[in-house]
Amino acid sequence: MVLIRKELNFRDLGGYPTADGRHVRKGLFFRSGGLYRMSEQELEEISALNIRYIMDLRADWQRRRKPDPEISGAQQIEHTGYVPEAAMRIDFSPAGMHQTGDEAKEQFDKLELYYKEIIFGNLDFRLFLDSVAEGKVPIIFHCASGKDRTGAAAILLLLALGVDEETVMEDYILSNEYYEETINQVFMQMYEEALKDDYLPSLLWIENGVMEFFGRSMLEEIHKQYDSFDEFLSAEYGLDAEKLRKMRNMYTE
């Protein structure tokens, strides 16, 4: 059993059932919060998992400020630090996420657009999925908190492996269980302010956990633009029917 603190949002995506009756293989795909937050003991636990690749989904400036620690035998997958255009218009700092009134509504609307946009044509997600298709596993993929960019990447990976959308959503909102203590503390601290504003509670939840509404909005946006998830994965990420078949044969059992 891997002894990683719950608040690091670390978990194996193996075991999820697929639509054709198989299951995602265990020990290949790990999602996590920032590895720089891990203790030496936790990093030793990670090393014991035989990790061969690490995909750090943070922006360039975040990686420079707090680089990932080295994990023996693991190769970092280099990427551009792609940031969706919608994200550039959002203040993710506490000042931005603790706004009230009209500013809070405007922030919420920007966040909704960001979540819808992040899964379309994302250069780093494409590199991540290409790496998986090439057999670059076992792999850890992470951002800072392991819930937003990592959550979106996990949605794409699980869809590519044939996991149904309700199960995909269960994994997405599971982050709230890992961050339950943090979420509760924040709402206790800001209880009075949150009572007085329609949008501040949502912003606080997004800051410290994930909202099912935004997870489902990502899937709904795919449905609006494509007839199927497989069509979406082919058009946006180059995973045609043959590549998806190979991935599902490699990574499910």
C-alpha positions as CSV (number, residue, x, y, z in Angstrom):
1,M,0.0,0.0,0.0
2,V,1.4,3.4,-1.0
3,L,1.5,5.7,2.0
4,I,0.9,9.2,0.4
5,R,-0.8,11.9,2.4
6,K,-4.5,12.2,1.3
7,E,-4.2,15.9,0.6
8,L,-1.7,15.2,-2.2
9,N,-4.6,13.8,-4.3
10,F,-2.5,10.9,-5.4
11,R,-4.2,7.8,-6.9
12,D,-4.0,4.9,-9.4
13,L,-6.5,5.1,-12.2
14,G,-6.4,1.3,-12.6
15,G,-9.4,-0.7,-11.9
16,Y,-12.1,1.4,-13.5
17,P,-14.5,-0.6,-15.7
18,T,-14.7,0.1,-19.4
19,A,-17.9,0.1,-21.5
20,D,-16.9,-3.3,-23.1
21,G,-16.6,-5.1,-19.8
22,R,-12.9,-4.9,-19.2
23,H,-11.0,-2.8,-16.6
24,V,-8.1,-0.4,-16.8
25,R,-4.9,-2.1,-15.7
26,K,-3.5,-1.1,-12.4
27,G,0.0,0.3,-11.8
28,L,0.3,2.2,-15.0
29,F,-1.5,5.5,-14.7
30,F,-1.1,7.7,-11.6
31,R,-2.6,11.1,-11.1
32,S,-1.3,13.4,-8.4
33,G,-0.9,16.9,-6.9
34,G,2.5,18.5,-7.2
35,L,5.4,16.1,-6.6
36,Y,7.4,19.0,-5.1
37,R,4.9,18.9,-2.2
38,M,6.0,15.3,-1.3
39,S,8.2,14.3,1.6
40,E,11.3,12.2,1.1
41,Q,9.4,9.2,2.4
42,E,6.6,9.8,0.0
43,L,9.0,10.1,-2.9
44,E,10.5,6.8,-1.9
45,E,7.0,5.3,-2.0
46,I,6.7,6.7,-5.5
47,S,10.0,5.3,-6.6
48,A,8.9,1.8,-5.5
49,L,6.0,2.0,-8.1
50,N,8.6,1.6,-11.0
51,I,7.5,5.0,-12.5
52,R,9.2,5.5,-15.8
53,Y,7.7,8.8,-17.0
54,I,6.4,12.0,-15.4
55,M,4.2,14.6,-17.1
56,D,4.1,17.9,-15.2
57,L,1.1,19.8,-16.6
58,R,2.0,23.1,-14.8
59,A,2.8,26.3,-16.7
60,D,6.5,27.1,-17.3
61,W,6.7,29.7,-14.6
62,Q,5.3,27.3,-12.1
63,R,7.7,24.6,-13.0
64,R,10.7,27.0,-12.8
65,R,9.6,28.3,-9.3
66,K,9.0,24.8,-7.8
67,P,10.6,22.1,-10.0
68,D,9.7,18.5,-9.7
69,P,12.1,16.4,-7.6
70,E,14.0,13.7,-9.4
71,I,12.7,10.2,-9.2
72,S,15.2,7.5,-9.9
73,G,14.5,5.8,-13.3
74,A,11.8,8.3,-14.3
75,Q,12.0,10.6,-17.3
76,Q,10.4,14.0,-17.5
77,I,8.3,14.4,-20.6
78,E,9.2,17.9,-21.9
79,H,6.4,20.1,-23.1
80,T,5.5,23.7,-23.9
81,G,3.7,24.6,-20.7
82,Y,0.6,25.3,-22.8
83,V,-2.0,27.7,-21.2
84,P,-5.5,27.9,-22.8
85,E,-6.4,31.4,-23.8
86,A,-9.3,31.5,-21.4
87,A,-7.0,30.9,-18.5
88,M,-4.9,34.0,-19.3
89,R,-7.9,36.2,-18.5
90,I,-8.5,34.7,-15.0
91,D,-6.9,35.7,-11.7
92,F,-6.4,32.4,-9.9
93,S,-4.9,34.1,-6.8
94,P,-6.8,34.3,-3.5
95,A,-7.7,37.9,-4.4
96,G,-9.3,36.7,-7.7
97,M,-11.0,33.6,-6.2
98,H,-12.4,35.5,-3.1
99,Q,-14.3,38.2,-5.1
100,T,-17.9,39.0,-4.4
101,G,-20.8,40.7,-6.2
102,D,-20.6,41.3,-9.9
103,E,-16.9,40.6,-9.9
104,A,-17.5,37.1,-8.5
105,K,-20.1,36.4,-11.2
106,E,-17.7,37.6,-13.9
107,Q,-15.0,35.3,-12.4
108,F,-17.3,32.4,-12.4
109,D,-18.3,32.9,-16.0
110,K,-14.6,33.1,-17.0
111,L,-13.9,29.9,-15.1
112,E,-16.8,28.2,-16.9
113,L,-15.3,29.1,-20.3
114,Y,-11.9,27.9,-19.1
115,Y,-13.1,24.5,-18.2
116,K,-15.0,24.1,-21.5
117,E,-11.9,25.3,-23.5
118,I,-9.2,23.3,-21.7
119,I,-10.0,19.9,-23.2
120,F,-10.1,21.1,-26.8
121,G,-6.8,21.1,-28.8
122,N,-4.7,21.3,-25.7
123,L,-1.1,20.9,-26.8
124,D,0.2,19.4,-23.6
125,F,-2.8,17.0,-23.3
126,R,-2.0,15.8,-26.9
127,L,1.6,15.1,-25.9
128,F,0.4,13.3,-22.8
129,L,-2.0,11.1,-24.8
130,D,0.6,10.5,-27.6
131,S,3.1,9.4,-24.9
132,V,0.6,6.9,-23.5
133,A,-0.3,5.7,-27.0
134,E,3.5,5.1,-27.5
135,G,3.7,2.9,-24.4
136,K,5.3,5.4,-22.1
137,V,4.1,3.9,-18.8
138,P,4.0,3.6,-15.9
139,I,3.4,7.4,-15.8
140,I,2.5,10.0,-13.2
141,F,0.8,13.1,-14.5
142,H,0.2,16.1,-12.3
143,C,-0.3,19.8,-11.9
144,A,-0.1,21.8,-8.7
145,S,-3.2,20.5,-6.9
146,G,-3.9,17.5,-9.1
147,K,-7.5,18.4,-9.6
148,D,-8.0,20.8,-12.5
149,R,-5.5,20.3,-15.3
150,T,-4.8,16.9,-14.0
151,G,-8.6,16.2,-13.7
152,A,-9.1,17.2,-17.3
153,A,-6.2,15.1,-18.5
154,A,-7.7,12.1,-16.5
155,I,-11.0,12.6,-18.2
156,L,-9.3,12.4,-21.6
157,L,-7.3,9.4,-20.7
158,L,-10.2,7.4,-19.3
159,L,-12.4,8.3,-22.3
160,A,-9.6,7.1,-24.6
161,L,-9.5,3.8,-22.7
162,G,-13.2,3.3,-23.1
163,V,-14.4,4.2,-19.6
164,D,-18.0,5.4,-19.6
165,E,-18.7,9.0,-18.8
166,E,-20.4,8.5,-15.4
167,T,-17.4,6.6,-14.2
168,V,-15.1,9.3,-15.6
169,M,-17.1,11.8,-13.6
170,E,-16.9,9.7,-10.5
171,D,-13.1,10.0,-10.7
172,Y,-13.2,13.7,-11.4
173,I,-15.2,14.5,-8.3
174,L,-13.3,12.1,-6.2
175,S,-10.8,14.9,-5.7
176,N,-13.3,16.5,-3.2
177,E,-12.8,13.5,-0.9
178,Y,-9.1,14.1,-0.9
179,Y,-9.5,17.8,-0.2
180,E,-12.4,17.4,2.1
181,E,-10.5,18.7,5.2
182,T,-9.2,21.8,3.3
183,I,-12.6,22.6,1.8
184,N,-14.3,22.4,5.2
185,Q,-11.6,24.6,6.8
186,V,-12.0,27.3,4.2
187,F,-15.8,27.4,4.4
188,M,-15.6,27.6,8.2
189,Q,-13.2,30.5,7.9
190,M,-15.2,32.4,5.3
191,Y,-18.7,31.3,6.5
192,E,-20.1,34.8,7.0
193,E,-18.8,36.1,3.7
194,A,-20.0,33.1,1.8
195,L,-23.5,33.5,3.2
196,K,-23.8,37.0,1.8
197,D,-22.9,36.3,-1.8
198,D,-24.4,34.1,-4.6
199,Y,-21.1,33.2,-6.3
200,L,-18.4,33.3,-3.6
201,P,-19.3,29.8,-2.3
202,S,-18.7,28.4,-5.9
203,L,-15.4,30.3,-6.2
204,L,-14.2,28.9,-2.9
205,W,-15.2,25.4,-3.9
206,I,-13.4,25.7,-7.3
207,E,-10.3,27.1,-5.5
208,N,-10.1,24.2,-3.1
209,G,-11.9,21.3,-4.8
210,V,-13.7,20.5,-8.0
211,M,-17.3,21.3,-9.0
212,E,-19.3,18.5,-10.7
213,F,-21.0,21.2,-12.8
214,F,-17.7,22.1,-14.5
215,G,-16.7,18.5,-15.0
216,R,-20.0,17.8,-16.7
217,S,-19.8,21.0,-18.7
218,M,-16.6,19.6,-20.3
219,L,-18.4,16.4,-21.3
220,E,-21.5,18.3,-22.5
221,E,-19.3,20.5,-24.7
222,I,-17.9,17.4,-26.4
223,H,-21.4,16.2,-27.0
224,K,-22.4,19.5,-28.6
225,Q,-19.5,19.5,-31.0
226,Y,-19.1,15.8,-31.8
227,D,-21.3,12.7,-32.3
228,S,-19.1,10.5,-30.0
229,F,-16.2,10.7,-27.7
230,D,-14.1,8.6,-30.1
231,E,-14.8,11.2,-32.9
232,F,-13.7,13.9,-30.5
233,L,-10.5,12.1,-29.6
234,S,-9.7,11.6,-33.2
235,A,-10.4,15.2,-34.3
236,E,-8.8,17.0,-31.4
237,Y,-6.0,14.6,-30.4
238,G,-5.2,12.4,-33.4
239,L,-6.4,9.2,-31.8
240,D,-8.1,7.5,-34.6
241,A,-10.0,4.2,-34.4
242,E,-6.9,2.1,-34.8
243,K,-4.9,4.0,-32.1
244,L,-7.8,3.8,-29.7
245,R,-8.1,0.0,-30.3
246,K,-4.4,-0.5,-29.6
247,M,-4.5,1.6,-26.5
248,R,-7.5,-0.3,-25.1
249,N,-5.9,-3.6,-25.9
250,M,-2.6,-2.5,-24.2
251,Y,-4.1,-0.9,-21.1
252,T,-7.3,-2.8,-20.3
253,E,-7.9,-6.4,-19.3
